[in-house]
Amino acid sequence: MERTLFIVKPDAVERALVGRILAMIEEAGLKLVRLRMASLDGGSAGDFYQVHKGKPFFDKLVAYMTSGRIVAGVVEGDDAIKHLRSVCGATDPSAAAAGTIRATYGVNLTMNSIHASDSPASASYEIKFFFADLE
């Protein structure tokens, strides 16, 4: 059993898509373990996305992630990281497979509606970032 983190991004929260996105995740067979709504400030968004510091899109990403509320969640299931990323689809909604979250709700490469951890190391760091009480 593996756990991983997802974030429903500000564009999707603003468009009232949280319930629909959660339903897609649950219908894919992943079990919700934790859920929380939050707002990120520049410092916390920068810390969360520290792996991207120095990249050309970093400042735009931080500005976007601080532009509105987010919903962070943890799911578990067999091969949860790979499974959730498959449900999310390609980062660019125009390249995402039909029926995925990003193909269905994503607007563009930045406003793609959802973040999902990409590795066990990222999942561990990201879960602790939002849910310090989970191991």
Protein Blocks (a to p, Z undefined) as FASTA:
>chain_A
ZZddddddfklmmnopmmmmmmmmmmnopacfbdcdddddfklmmmmmmmmgoiaklmmm
mmmmmnpccdddddddehklmmmmmmnopfblmlpcehiaklmmmmblmlnopacdfbfk
lmmmmmmmmmmmbZZ
